[in-house]
Amino acid sequence: LIPLFLIIGSGGVGAGLYLMRLAVFNPDVCWDKKNNPEPWNKLSPSDQYKFYSVNVDYSRLKKDRPDF
């Protein structure tokens, strides 16, 4: 039973760490509404915010949206 508890425990810890990463580094989550109410507007097209992207080179992306 010890390997079962270790595997399930490590999976739970990994899921918790991934949720913490999403809550802290995702541009869709806003913790400070007074100083920066829309943090997704400050991202440049070359910022990689996804954990893993298959065939996208973020350094070559151009800006395709207007400034507000």
All heavy atoms as TSV, in Angstrom:
chain	resi	resn	atom	element	x	y	z
A	1	LEU	N	N	0.799	-1.211	0.000
A	1	LEU	CA	C	0.000	0.000	0.000
A	1	LEU	C	C	0.845	1.282	0.000
A	1	LEU	O	O	0.357	2.322	-0.399
A	1	LEU	CB	C	-0.917	0.017	1.221
A	1	LEU	CG	C	-2.141	-0.893	1.144
A	1	LEU	CD1	C	-2.861	-0.913	2.475
A	1	LEU	CD2	C	-3.058	-0.443	0.054
A	2	ILE	N	N	2.069	1.193	0.444
A	2	ILE	CA	C	2.917	2.394	0.499
A	2	ILE	C	C	3.164	2.976	-0.897
A	2	ILE	O	O	3.049	4.196	-1.074
A	2	ILE	CB	C	4.235	2.083	1.243
A	2	ILE	CG1	C	3.937	1.819	2.706
A	2	ILE	CG2	C	5.212	3.230	1.100
A	2	ILE	CD1	C	5.126	1.362	3.506
A	3	PRO	N	N	3.480	2.159	-1.930
A	3	PRO	CA	C	3.640	2.760	-3.266
A	3	PRO	C	C	2.357	3.417	-3.783
A	3	PRO	O	O	2.417	4.454	-4.461
A	3	PRO	CB	C	4.035	1.590	-4.157
A	3	PRO	CG	C	4.601	0.580	-3.239
A	3	PRO	CD	C	3.876	0.746	-1.939
A	4	LEU	N	N	1.225	2.841	-3.447
A	4	LEU	CA	C	-0.050	3.444	-3.865
A	4	LEU	C	C	-0.217	4.824	-3.233
A	4	LEU	O	O	-0.594	5.785	-3.913
A	4	LEU	CB	C	-1.207	2.526	-3.479
A	4	LEU	CG	C	-2.602	3.029	-3.806
A	4	LEU	CD1	C	-2.783	3.077	-5.311
A	4	LEU	CD2	C	-3.631	2.149	-3.164
A	5	PHE	N	N	0.064	4.941	-1.938
A	5	PHE	CA	C	-0.051	6.236	-1.273
A	5	PHE	C	C	0.961	7.237	-1.826
A	5	PHE	O	O	0.651	8.425	-1.961
A	5	PHE	CB	C	0.140	6.077	0.231
A	5	PHE	CG	C	-1.025	5.407	0.911
A	5	PHE	CD1	C	-0.807	4.357	1.776
A	5	PHE	CD2	C	-2.317	5.821	0.678
A	5	PHE	CE1	C	-1.858	3.734	2.410
A	5	PHE	CE2	C	-3.389	5.212	1.299
A	5	PHE	CZ	C	-3.156	4.161	2.169
A	6	LEU	N	N	2.150	6.782	-2.144
A	6	LEU	CA	C	3.159	7.682	-2.710
A	6	LEU	C	C	2.752	8.196	-4.089
A	6	LEU	O	O	2.914	9.384	-4.397
A	6	LEU	CB	C	4.509	6.985	-2.782
A	6	LEU	CG	C	5.206	6.706	-1.448
A	6	LEU	CD1	C	6.483	5.925	-1.680
A	6	LEU	CD2	C	5.495	8.013	-0.747
A	7	ILE	N	N	2.230	7.315	-4.921
A	7	ILE	CA	C	1.824	7.724	-6.269
A	7	ILE	C	C	0.641	8.675	-6.212
A	7	ILE	O	O	0.625	9.724	-6.881
A	7	ILE	CB	C	1.520	6.484	-7.133
A	7	ILE	CG1	C	2.821	5.728	-7.416
A	7	ILE	CG2	C	0.828	6.885	-8.426
A	7	ILE	CD1	C	2.620	4.398	-8.073
A	8	ILE	N	N	-0.360	8.351	-5.410
A	8	ILE	CA	C	-1.528	9.229	-5.306
A	8	ILE	C	C	-1.152	10.549	-4.643
A	8	ILE	O	O	-1.618	11.624	-5.057
A	8	ILE	CB	C	-2.657	8.512	-4.545
A	8	ILE	CG1	C	-3.206	7.381	-5.411
A	8	ILE	CG2	C	-3.774	9.480	-4.172
A	8	ILE	CD1	C	-4.251	6.534	-4.752
A	9	GLY	N	N	-0.287	10.514	-3.644
A	9	GLY	CA	C	0.151	11.742	-2.985
A	9	GLY	C	C	0.947	12.639	-3.907
A	9	GLY	O	O	0.759	13.856	-3.926
A	10	SER	N	N	1.858	12.044	-4.696
A	10	SER	CA	C	2.632	12.863	-5.625
A	10	SER	C	C	1.751	13.432	-6.729
A	10	SER	O	O	1.976	14.557	-7.185
A	10	SER	CB	C	3.794	12.068	-6.208
A	10	SER	OG	O	3.304	10.992	-6.987
A	11	GLY	N	N	0.745	12.691	-7.155
A	11	GLY	CA	C	-0.197	13.233	-8.139
A	11	GLY	C	C	-0.992	14.396	-7.574
A	11	GLY	O	O	-1.223	15.398	-8.261
A	12	GLY	N	N	-1.411	14.288	-6.327
A	12	GLY	CA	C	-2.136	15.388	-5.687
A	12	GLY	C	C	-1.264	16.615	-5.497
A	12	GLY	O	O	-1.708	17.745	-5.715
A	13	VAL	N	N	-0.013	16.413	-5.102
A	13	VAL	CA	C	0.912	17.535	-4.939
A	13	VAL	C	C	1.194	18.183	-6.291
A	13	VAL	O	O	1.224	19.415	-6.411
A	13	VAL	CB	C	2.220	17.073	-4.255
A	13	VAL	CG1	C	3.292	18.131	-4.351
A	13	VAL	CG2	C	1.952	16.708	-2.806
A	14	GLY	N	N	1.380	17.381	-7.326
A	14	GLY	CA	C	1.610	17.932	-8.663
A	14	GLY	C	C	0.419	18.726	-9.165
A	14	GLY	O	O	0.580	19.799	-9.759
A	15	ALA	N	N	-0.791	18.216	-8.926
A	15	ALA	CA	C	-1.989	18.951	-9.348
A	15	ALA	C	C	-2.117	20.264	-8.577
A	15	ALA	O	O	-2.487	21.299	-9.146
A	15	ALA	CB	C	-3.224	18.087	-9.138
A	16	GLY	N	N	-1.795	20.242	-7.288
A	16	GLY	CA	C	-1.855	21.468	-6.500
A	16	GLY	C	C	-0.842	22.495	-6.955
A	16	GLY	O	O	-1.142	23.691	-7.028
A	17	LEU	N	N	0.381	22.049	-7.280
A	17	LEU	CA	C	1.400	22.977	-7.776
A	17	LEU	C	C	1.012	23.567	-9.127
A	17	LEU	O	O	1.260	24.749	-9.398
A	17	LEU	CB	C	2.750	22.276	-7.871
A	17	LEU	CG	C	3.419	21.943	-6.536
A	17	LEU	CD1	C	4.669	21.112	-6.771
A	17	LEU	CD2	C	3.742	23.211	-5.787
A	18	TYR	N	N	0.390	22.764	-9.985
A	18	TYR	CA	C	-0.037	23.280	-11.289
A	18	TYR	C	C	-1.159	24.303	-11.118
A	18	TYR	O	O	-1.172	25.337	-11.795
A	18	TYR	CB	C	-0.489	22.133	-12.182
A	18	TYR	CG	C	-0.895	22.584	-13.551
A	18	TYR	CD1	C	0.055	23.073	-14.447
A	18	TYR	CD2	C	-2.214	22.561	-13.967
A	18	TYR	CE1	C	-0.302	23.514	-15.701
A	18	TYR	CE2	C	-2.578	22.993	-15.224
A	18	TYR	CZ	C	-1.620	23.463	-16.082
A	18	TYR	OH	O	-1.978	23.907	-17.323
A	19	LEU	N	N	-2.096	24.053	-10.210
A	19	LEU	CA	C	-3.150	25.033	-9.959
A	19	LEU	C	C	-2.586	26.326	-9.374
A	19	LEU	O	O	-3.044	27.421	-9.703
A	19	LEU	CB	C	-4.198	24.447	-9.019
A	19	LEU	CG	C	-5.128	23.426	-9.645
A	19	LEU	CD1	C	-6.037	22.831	-8.592
A	19	LEU	CD2	C	-5.945	24.055	-10.746
A	20	MET	N	N	-1.566	26.211	-8.520
A	20	MET	CA	C	-0.928	27.403	-7.984
A	20	MET	C	C	-0.218	28.181	-9.091
A	20	MET	O	O	-0.264	29.414	-9.125
A	20	MET	CB	C	0.077	27.023	-6.900
A	20	MET	CG	C	0.624	28.199	-6.141
A	20	MET	SD	S	1.834	27.792	-4.883
A	20	MET	CE	C	1.037	26.502	-3.990
A	21	ARG	N	N	0.424	27.480	-10.016
A	21	ARG	CA	C	1.079	28.138	-11.143
A	21	ARG	C	C	0.059	28.872	-12.003
A	21	ARG	O	O	0.293	29.996	-12.443
A	21	ARG	CB	C	1.825	27.107	-11.985
A	21	ARG	CG	C	2.532	27.715	-13.165
A	21	ARG	CD	C	2.907	26.650	-14.178
A	21	ARG	NE	N	3.390	27.251	-15.384
A	21	ARG	CZ	C	2.627	27.683	-16.386
A	21	ARG	NH1	N	1.333	27.573	-16.303
A	21	ARG	NH2	N	3.141	28.224	-17.449
A	22	LEU	N	N	-1.101	28.246	-12.251
A	22	LEU	CA	C	-2.141	28.908	-13.030
A	22	LEU	C	C	-2.674	30.145	-12.311
A	22	LEU	O	O	-2.951	31.168	-12.941
A	22	LEU	CB	C	-3.290	27.940	-13.303
A	22	LEU	CG	C	-3.050	26.867	-14.344
A	22	LEU	CD1	C	-4.266	25.955	-14.433
A	22	LEU	CD2	C	-2.750	27.460	-15.683
A	23	ALA	N	N	-2.834	30.065	-11.007
A	23	ALA	CA	C	-3.379	31.193	-10.251
A	23	ALA	C	C	-2.412	32.358	-10.170
A	23	ALA	O	O	-2.822	33.509	-10.071
A	23	ALA	CB	C	-3.765	30.740	-8.843
A	24	VAL	N	N	-1.104	32.092	-10.232
A	24	VAL	CA	C	-0.125	33.169	-10.065
A	24	VAL	C	C	0.333	33.744	-11.397
A	24	VAL	O	O	0.451	34.960	-11.553
A	24	VAL	CB	C	1.089	32.653	-9.251
A	24	VAL	CG1	C	2.188	33.681	-9.204
A	24	VAL	CG2	C	0.648	32.276	-7.853
A	25	PHE	N	N	0.578	32.909	-12.403
A	25	PHE	CA	C	1.204	33.370	-13.641
A	25	PHE	C	C	0.266	33.496	-14.834
A	25	PHE	O	O	0.692	33.951	-15.885
A	25	PHE	CB	C	2.351	32.435	-14.027
A	25	PHE	CG	C	3.468	32.441	-13.036
A	25	PHE	CD1	C	3.765	31.322	-12.297
A	25	PHE	CD2	C	4.221	33.581	-12.841
A	25	PHE	CE1	C	4.786	31.329	-11.382
A	25	PHE	CE2	C	5.245	33.606	-11.926
A	25	PHE	CZ	C	5.532	32.470	-11.196
A	26	ASN	N	N	-0.976	33.114	-14.729
A	26	ASN	CA	C	-1.895	33.194	-15.853
A	26	ASN	C	C	-2.376	34.632	-16.024
A	26	ASN	O	O	-2.786	35.274	-15.059
A	26	ASN	CB	C	-3.081	32.265	-15.610
A	26	ASN	CG	C	-3.860	31.998	-16.862
A	26	ASN	OD1	O	-3.606	32.578	-17.903
A	26	ASN	ND2	N	-4.811	31.095	-16.763
A	27	PRO	N	N	-2.356	35.186	-17.233
A	27	PRO	CA	C	-2.789	36.576	-17.412
A	27	PRO	C	C	-4.300	36.754	-17.284
A	27	PRO	O	O	-4.765	37.878	-17.170
A	27	PRO	CB	C	-2.326	36.913	-18.832
A	27	PRO	CG	C	-2.246	35.618	-19.510
A	27	PRO	CD	C	-1.836	34.616	-18.477
A	28	ASP	N	N	-5.074	35.682	-17.282
A	28	ASP	CA	C	-6.520	35.799	-17.130
A	28	ASP	C	C	-6.936	35.984	-15.684
A	28	ASP	O	O	-8.076	36.348	-15.414
A	28	ASP	CB	C	-7.211	34.556	-17.681
A	28	ASP	CG	C	-7.010	34.403	-19.171
A	28	ASP	OD1	O	-6.825	35.440	-19.830
A	28	ASP	OD2	O	-7.034	33.278	-19.671
A	29	VAL	N	N	-6.050	35.748	-14.739
A	29	VAL	CA	C	-6.360	35.867	-13.319
A	29	VAL	C	C	-5.876	37.220	-12.835
A	29	VAL	O	O	-4.734	37.601	-13.046
A	29	VAL	CB	C	-5.681	34.737	-12.516
A	29	VAL	CG1	C	-5.966	34.893	-11.039
A	29	VAL	CG2	C	-6.154	33.390	-13.006
A	30	CYS	N	N	-6.753	37.961	-12.184
A	30	CYS	CA	C	-6.425	39.299	-11.702
A	30	CYS	C	C	-6.591	39.330	-10.184
A	30	CYS	O	O	-7.696	39.221	-9.676
A	30	CYS	CB	C	-7.331	40.328	-12.364
A	30	CYS	SG	S	-7.000	41.996	-11.857
A	31	TRP	N	N	-5.491	39.479	-9.454
A	31	TRP	CA	C	-5.531	39.538	-7.994
A	31	TRP	C	C	-5.587	40.976	-7.491
A	31	TRP	O	O	-6.101	41.231	-6.413
A	31	TRP	CB	C	-4.302	38.857	-7.405
A	31	TRP	CG	C	-4.269	37.383	-7.639
A	31	TRP	CD1	C	-3.602	36.749	-8.636
A	31	TRP	CD2	C	-4.942	36.372	-6.897
A	31	TRP	NE1	N	-3.814	35.400	-8.546
A	31	TRP	CE2	C	-4.633	35.140	-7.486
A	31	TRP	CE3	C	-5.773	36.394	-5.788
A	31	TRP	CZ2	C	-5.128	33.944	-7.010
A	31	TRP	CZ3	C	-6.261	35.194	-5.307
A	31	TRP	CH2	C	-5.944	33.995	-5.907
A	32	ASP	N	N	-5.064	41.924	-8.237
A	32	ASP	CA	C	-4.991	43.320	-7.809
A	32	ASP	C	C	-5.829	44.161	-8.758
A	32	ASP	O	O	-5.357	44.584	-9.807
A	32	ASP	CB	C	-3.536	43.779	-7.808
A	32	ASP	CG	C	-3.363	45.150	-7.221
A	32	ASP	OD1	O	-4.307	45.653	-6.590
A	32	ASP	OD2	O	-2.276	45.724	-7.393
A	33	LYS	N	N	-7.070	44.439	-8.381
A	33	LYS	CA	C	-7.962	45.169	-9.273
A	33	LYS	C	C	-7.758	46.682	-9.221
A	33	LYS	O	O	-8.224	47.393	-10.090
A	33	LYS	CB	C	-9.407	44.835	-8.944
A	33	LYS	CG	C	-9.734	43.393	-9.234
A	33	LYS	CD	C	-11.190	43.234	-9.518
A	33	LYS	CE	C	-11.522	41.807	-9.786
A	33	LYS	NZ	N	-11.443	41.449	-11.164
A	34	LYS	N	N	-7.040	47.192	-8.213
A	34	LYS	CA	C	-6.837	48.638	-8.129
A	34	LYS	C	C	-5.706	49.103	-9.032
A	34	LYS	O	O	-5.837	50.066	-9.763
A	34	LYS	CB	C	-6.525	49.045	-6.685
A	34	LYS	CG	C	-7.714	48.965	-5.780
A	34	LYS	CD	C	-7.368	49.473	-4.408
A	34	LYS	CE	C	-8.585	49.392	-3.513
A	34	LYS	NZ	N	-8.283	49.850	-2.156
A	35	ASN	N	N	-4.559	48.437	-8.992
A	35	ASN	CA	C	-3.389	48.889	-9.748
A	35	ASN	C	C	-3.368	48.391	-11.184
A	35	ASN	O	O	-2.892	49.077	-12.075
A	35	ASN	CB	C	-2.109	48.449	-9.043
A	35	ASN	CG	C	-1.954	49.110	-7.696
A	35	ASN	OD1	O	-2.381	50.242	-7.516
A	35	ASN	ND2	N	-1.365	48.410	-6.751
A	36	ASN	N	N	-3.859	47.188	-11.429
A	36	ASN	CA	C	-3.804	46.606	-12.772
A	36	ASN	C	C	-5.075	45.792	-13.018
A	36	ASN	O	O	-5.067	44.575	-12.903
A	36	ASN	CB	C	-2.554	45.722	-12.889
A	36	ASN	CG	C	-2.278	45.325	-14.306
A	36	ASN	OD1	O	-2.916	45.805	-15.225
A	36	ASN	ND2	N	-1.337	44.431	-14.492
A	37	PRO	N	N	-6.184	46.456	-13.388
A	37	PRO	CA	C	-7.439	45.719	-13.528
A	37	PRO	C	C	-7.488	44.805	-14.756
A	37	PRO	O	O	-8.266	43.860	-14.772
A	37	PRO	CB	C	-8.490	46.816	-13.631
A	37	PRO	CG	C	-7.753	47.998	-14.131
A	37	PRO	CD	C	-6.361	47.880	-13.607
A	38	GLU	N	N	-6.705	45.063	-15.759
A	38	GLU	CA	C	-6.712	44.234	-16.970
A	38	GLU	C	C	-5.275	43.850	-17.330
A	38	GLU	O	O	-4.661	44.429	-18.221
A	38	GLU	CB	C	-7.368	44.980	-18.122
A	38	GLU	CG	C	-8.826	45.278	-17.862
A	38	GLU	CD	C	-9.449	46.097	-18.960
A	38	GLU	OE1	O	-8.717	46.692	-19.765
A	38	GLU	OE2	O	-10.683	46.153	-18.999
A	39	PRO	N	N	-4.708	42.824	-16.683
A	39	PRO	CA	C	-3.299	42.484	-16.926
A	39	PRO	C	C	-3.046	41.875	-18.297
A	39	PRO	O	O	-1.921	41.886	-18.782
A	39	PRO	CB	C	-2.983	41.486	-15.815
A	39	PRO	CG	C	-4.280	40.915	-15.429
A	39	PRO	CD	C	-5.298	41.997	-15.648
A	40	TRP	N	N	-4.061	41.369	-18.951
A	40	TRP	CA	C	-3.867	40.752	-20.268
A	40	TRP	C	C	-3.587	41.790	-21.339
A	40	TRP	O	O	-3.081	41.457	-22.394
A	40	TRP	CB	C	-5.092	39.921	-20.645
A	40	TRP	CG	C	-6.379	40.653	-20.495
A	40	TRP	CD1	C	-6.975	41.447	-21.421
A	40	TRP	CD2	C	-7.202	40.686	-19.341
A	40	TRP	NE1	N	-8.127	41.982	-20.919
A	40	TRP	CE2	C	-8.302	41.517	-19.635
A	40	TRP	CE3	C	-7.136	40.101	-18.090
A	40	TRP	CZ2	C	-9.307	41.769	-18.724
A	40	TRP	CZ3	C	-8.144	40.351	-17.200
A	40	TRP	CH2	C	-9.208	41.173	-17.511
A	41	ASN	N	N	-3.888	43.073	-21.082
A	41	ASN	CA	C	-3.592	44.109	-22.068
A	41	ASN	C	C	-2.114	44.477	-22.102
A	41	ASN	O	O	-1.649	45.068	-23.064
A	41	ASN	CB	C	-4.405	45.369	-21.780
A	41	ASN	CG	C	-5.846	45.208	-22.200
A	41	ASN	OD1	O	-6.151	44.389	-23.057
A	41	ASN	ND2	N	-6.723	45.979	-21.594
A	42	LYS	N	N	-1.359	44.146	-21.055
A	42	LYS	CA	C	0.061	44.493	-21.019
A	42	LYS	C	C	0.951	43.402	-21.593
A	42	LYS	O	O	2.159	43.551	-21.613
A	42	LYS	CB	C	0.482	44.781	-19.585
A	42	LYS	CG	C	-0.150	46.042	-19.056
A	42	LYS	CD	C	0.413	46.443	-17.736
A	42	LYS	CE	C	-0.208	47.762	-17.307
A	42	LYS	NZ	N	0.340	48.223	-16.054
A	43	LEU	N	N	0.378	42.316	-22.065
A	43	LEU	CA	C	1.175	41.240	-22.649
A	43	LEU	C	C	1.554	41.592	-24.082
A	43	LEU	O	O	0.744	42.105	-24.845
A	43	LEU	CB	C	0.390	39.935	-22.672
A	43	LEU	CG	C	0.192	39.231	-21.351
A	43	LEU	CD1	C	-0.690	38.015	-21.547
A	43	LEU	CD2	C	1.513	38.813	-20.786
A	44	SER	N	N	2.779	41.328	-24.425
A	44	SER	CA	C	3.179	41.495	-25.818
A	44	SER	C	C	2.955	40.170	-26.549
A	44	SER	O	O	2.813	39.131	-25.911
A	44	SER	CB	C	4.644	41.915	-25.893
A	44	SER	OG	O	5.477	40.859	-25.487
A	45	PRO	N	N	2.903	40.173	-27.868
A	45	PRO	CA	C	2.683	38.917	-28.592
A	45	PRO	C	C	3.806	37.909	-28.395
A	45	PRO	O	O	3.604	36.717	-28.596
A	45	PRO	CB	C	2.610	39.348	-30.051
A	45	PRO	CG	C	2.295	40.780	-30.029
A	45	PRO	CD	C	2.865	41.323	-28.757
A	46	SER	N	N	4.981	38.348	-27.967
A	46	SER	CA	C	6.090	37.418	-27.804
A	46	SER	C	C	6.138	36.796	-26.404
A	46	SER	O	O	7.037	36.014	-26.123
A	46	SER	CB	C	7.411	38.114	-28.106
A	46	SER	OG	O	7.604	39.165	-27.201
A	47	ASP	N	N	5.203	37.137	-25.511
A	47	ASP	CA	C	5.161	36.545	-24.169
A	47	ASP	C	C	4.499	35.176	-24.233
A	47	ASP	O	O	3.388	35.038	-24.734
A	47	ASP	CB	C	4.375	37.425	-23.205
A	47	ASP	CG	C	5.102	38.701	-22.869
A	47	ASP	OD1	O	6.326	38.727	-23.039
A	47	ASP	OD2	O	4.435	39.661	-22.455
A	48	GLN	N	N	5.168	34.185	-23.713
A	48	GLN	CA	C	4.592	32.836	-23.666
A	48	GLN	C	C	3.953	32.649	-22.298
A	48	GLN	O	O	4.622	32.645	-21.279
A	48	GLN	CB	C	5.655	31.775	-23.891
A	48	GLN	CG	C	5.065	30.374	-23.839
A	48	GLN	CD	C	6.097	29.294	-24.111
A	48	GLN	OE1	O	7.243	29.605	-24.409
A	48	GLN	NE2	N	5.680	28.067	-24.019
A	49	TYR	N	N	2.639	32.498	-22.265
A	49	TYR	CA	C	1.945	32.286	-21.010
A	49	TYR	C	C	1.357	30.886	-20.916
A	49	TYR	O	O	0.851	30.513	-19.869
A	49	TYR	CB	C	0.859	33.342	-20.804
A	49	TYR	CG	C	-0.205	33.359	-21.872
A	49	TYR	CD1	C	-1.349	32.594	-21.742
A	49	TYR	CD2	C	-0.062	34.144	-22.993
A	49	TYR	CE1	C	-2.322	32.606	-22.711
A	49	TYR	CE2	C	-1.022	34.168	-23.962
A	49	TYR	CZ	C	-2.158	33.401	-23.814
A	49	TYR	OH	O	-3.113	33.409	-24.781
A	50	LYS	N	N	1.407	30.131	-21.992
A	50	LYS	CA	C	0.971	28.742	-21.929
A	50	LYS	C	C	2.085	27.880	-21.358
A	50	LYS	O	O	3.269	28.176	-21.517
A	50	LYS	CB	C	0.600	28.221	-23.306
A	50	LYS	CG	C	-0.656	28.830	-23.844
A	50	LYS	CD	C	-1.051	28.137	-25.104
A	50	LYS	CE	C	-2.375	28.655	-25.594
A	50	LYS	NZ	N	-2.832	27.920	-26.756
A	51	PHE	N	N	1.714	26.803	-20.677
A	51	PHE	CA	C	2.701	25.913	-20.077
A	51	PHE	C	C	3.476	25.176	-21.153
A	51	PHE	O	O	4.680	25.027	-21.072
A	51	PHE	CB	C	1.983	24.929	-19.148
A	51	PHE	CG	C	2.904	24.037	-18.392
A	51	PHE	CD1	C	3.728	24.556	-17.409
A	51	PHE	CD2	C	2.956	22.690	-18.641
A	51	PHE	CE1	C	4.578	23.751	-16.697
A	51	PHE	CE2	C	3.800	21.872	-17.938
A	51	PHE	CZ	C	4.608	22.409	-16.961
A	52	TYR	N	N	2.792	24.736	-22.202
A	52	TYR	CA	C	3.431	23.980	-23.276
A	52	TYR	C	C	2.722	24.306	-24.577
A	52	TYR	O	O	1.504	24.224	-24.666
A	52	TYR	CB	C	3.325	22.483	-22.984
A	52	TYR	CG	C	3.929	21.613	-24.055
A	52	TYR	CD1	C	5.292	21.542	-24.217
A	52	TYR	CD2	C	3.131	20.873	-24.911
A	52	TYR	CE1	C	5.860	20.757	-25.193
A	52	TYR	CE2	C	3.680	20.086	-25.894
A	52	TYR	CZ	C	5.047	20.024	-26.030
A	52	TYR	OH	O	5.608	19.252	-27.003
A	53	SER	N	N	3.459	24.702	-25.590
A	53	SER	CA	C	2.885	24.949	-26.904
A	53	SER	C	C	3.605	24.076	-27.920
A	53	SER	O	O	4.834	23.964	-27.900
A	53	SER	CB	C	3.003	26.414	-27.285
A	53	SER	OG	O	4.335	26.788	-27.350
A	54	VAL	N	N	2.869	23.480	-28.818
A	54	VAL	CA	C	3.413	22.464	-29.701
A	54	VAL	C	C	4.241	23.081	-30.830
A	54	VAL	O	O	5.433	22.823	-30.945
A	54	VAL	CB	C	2.276	21.588	-30.277
A	54	VAL	CG1	C	2.845	20.535	-31.188
A	54	VAL	CG2	C	1.502	20.947	-29.155
A	55	ASN	N	N	3.638	23.879	-31.680
A	55	ASN	CA	C	4.327	24.369	-32.876
A	55	ASN	C	C	4.301	25.886	-32.985
A	55	ASN	O	O	4.209	26.419	-34.080
A	55	ASN	CB	C	3.681	23.770	-34.128
A	55	ASN	CG	C	3.949	22.292	-34.251
A	55	ASN	OD1	O	5.004	21.825	-33.861
A	55	ASN	ND2	N	2.987	21.556	-34.772
A	56	VAL	N	N	4.376	26.606	-31.879
A	56	VAL	CA	C	4.317	28.063	-31.919
A	56	VAL	C	C	5.649	28.625	-31.439
A	56	VAL	O	O	6.115	28.313	-30.354
A	56	VAL	CB	C	3.171	28.583	-31.027
A	56	VAL	CG1	C	3.145	30.092	-31.035
A	56	VAL	CG2	C	1.844	28.036	-31.492
A	57	ASP	N	N	6.256	29.465	-32.280
A	57	ASP	CA	C	7.460	30.173	-31.887
A	57	ASP	C	C	7.037	31.591	-31.492
A	57	ASP	O	O	6.743	32.428	-32.338
A	57	ASP	CB	C	8.456	30.208	-33.042
A	57	ASP	CG	C	9.774	30.833	-32.654
A	57	ASP	OD1	O	10.020	31.004	-31.434
A	57	ASP	OD2	O	10.564	31.139	-33.556
A	58	TYR	N	N	6.991	31.863	-30.202
A	58	TYR	CA	C	6.464	33.126	-29.704
A	58	TYR	C	C	7.369	34.313	-30.032
A	58	TYR	O	O	6.909	35.444	-30.023
A	58	TYR	CB	C	6.249	33.042	-28.197
A	58	TYR	CG	C	5.020	32.254	-27.834
A	58	TYR	CD1	C	5.102	30.914	-27.513
A	58	TYR	CD2	C	3.778	32.854	-27.833
A	58	TYR	CE1	C	3.974	30.187	-27.190
A	58	TYR	CE2	C	2.649	32.143	-27.517
A	58	TYR	CZ	C	2.752	30.807	-27.190
A	58	TYR	OH	O	1.626	30.101	-26.887
A	59	SER	N	N	8.626	34.074	-30.314
A	59	SER	CA	C	9.511	35.195	-30.613
A	59	SER	C	C	9.235	35.794	-31.995
A	59	SER	O	O	9.615	36.918	-32.265
A	59	SER	CB	C	10.967	34.744	-30.530
A	59	SER	OG	O	11.231	33.757	-31.515
A	60	ARG	N	N	8.564	35.082	-32.868
A	60	ARG	CA	C	8.286	35.577	-34.223
A	60	ARG	C	C	6.897	36.185	-34.386
A	60	ARG	O	O	6.570	36.676	-35.457
A	60	ARG	CB	C	8.402	34.445	-35.234
A	60	ARG	CG	C	9.781	33.891	-35.355
A	60	ARG	CD	C	9.820	32.906	-36.461
A	60	ARG	NE	N	11.100	32.200	-36.496
A	60	ARG	CZ	C	11.429	31.335	-37.401
A	60	ARG	NH1	N	10.578	31.046	-38.362
A	60	ARG	NH2	N	12.589	30.747	-37.374
A	61	LEU	N	N	6.073	36.158	-33.371
A	61	LEU	CA	C	4.702	36.659	-33.505
A	61	LEU	C	C	4.676	38.188	-33.604
A	61	LEU	O	O	5.425	38.877	-32.940
A	61	LEU	CB	C	3.867	36.204	-32.308
A	61	LEU	CG	C	3.559	34.715	-32.248
A	61	LEU	CD1	C	2.753	34.405	-31.008
A	61	LEU	CD2	C	2.830	34.249	-33.478
A	62	LYS	N	N	3.780	38.681	-34.432
A	62	LYS	CA	C	3.610	40.118	-34.617
A	62	LYS	C	C	2.363	40.585	-33.879
A	62	LYS	O	O	1.467	39.803	-33.578
A	62	LYS	CB	C	3.451	40.442	-36.106
A	62	LYS	CG	C	4.600	39.980	-36.949
A	62	LYS	CD	C	5.761	40.932	-36.846
A	62	LYS	CE	C	6.790	40.560	-37.868
A	62	LYS	NZ	N	8.079	40.338	-37.363
A	63	LYS	N	N	2.295	41.852	-33.622
A	63	LYS	CA	C	1.148	42.433	-32.933
A	63	LYS	C	C	-0.004	42.582	-33.924
A	63	LYS	O	O	0.139	43.192	-34.973
A	63	LYS	CB	C	1.534	43.782	-32.364
A	63	LYS	CG	C	0.474	44.388	-31.529
A	63	LYS	CD	C	0.978	45.669	-30.901
A	63	LYS	CE	C	-0.078	46.272	-30.047
A	63	LYS	NZ	N	0.376	47.506	-29.433
A	64	ASP	N	N	-1.162	42.031	-33.576
A	64	ASP	CA	C	-2.320	42.094	-34.477
A	64	ASP	C	C	-3.533	42.720	-33.806
A	64	ASP	O	O	-4.656	42.523	-34.224
A	64	ASP	CB	C	-2.679	40.704	-35.000
A	64	ASP	CG	C	-3.064	39.750	-33.883
A	64	ASP	OD1	O	-2.856	40.088	-32.713
A	64	ASP	OD2	O	-3.602	38.688	-34.201
A	65	ARG	N	N	-3.305	43.503	-32.750
A	65	ARG	CA	C	-4.414	44.126	-32.058
A	65	ARG	C	C	-4.085	45.581	-31.772
A	65	ARG	O	O	-2.915	45.957	-31.657
A	65	ARG	CB	C	-4.718	43.390	-30.761
A	65	ARG	CG	C	-3.557	43.287	-29.841
A	65	ARG	CD	C	-3.906	42.440	-28.631
A	65	ARG	NE	N	-2.771	42.398	-27.746
A	65	ARG	CZ	C	-2.038	41.322	-27.549
A	65	ARG	NH1	N	-2.323	40.207	-28.158
A	65	ARG	NH2	N	-1.037	41.356	-26.725
A	66	PRO	N	N	-5.091	46.433	-31.615
A	66	PRO	CA	C	-4.830	47.858	-31.383
A	66	PRO	C	C	-4.464	48.132	-29.924
A	66	PRO	O	O	-4.755	47.342	-29.032
A	66	PRO	CB	C	-6.159	48.510	-31.741
A	66	PRO	CG	C	-7.169	47.456	-31.490
A	66	PRO	CD	C	-6.500	46.156	-31.833
A	67	ASP	N	N	-3.832	49.272	-29.691
A	67	ASP	CA	C	-3.542	49.729	-28.321
A	67	ASP	C	C	-4.742	50.484	-27.780
A	67	ASP	O	O	-5.352	51.292	-28.486
A	67	ASP	CB	C	-2.329	50.660	-28.313
A	67	ASP	CG	C	-1.041	49.905	-28.582
A	67	ASP	OD1	O	-0.980	48.715	-28.228
A	67	ASP	OD2	O	-0.128	50.506	-29.168
A	68	PHE	N	N	-5.070	50.242	-26.526
A	68	PHE	CA	C	-6.169	50.975	-25.870
A	68	PHE	C	C	-5.650	51.756	-24.721
A	68	PHE	O	O	-4.741	51.433	-24.073
A	68	PHE	CB	C	-7.253	50.015	-25.376
A	68	PHE	CG	C	-8.011	49.381	-26.498
A	68	PHE	CD1	C	-7.878	48.047	-26.775
A	68	PHE	CD2	C	-8.883	50.129	-27.260
A	68	PHE	CE1	C	-8.589	47.443	-27.800
A	68	PHE	CE2	C	-9.612	49.538	-28.276
A	68	PHE	CZ	C	-9.452	48.198	-28.547
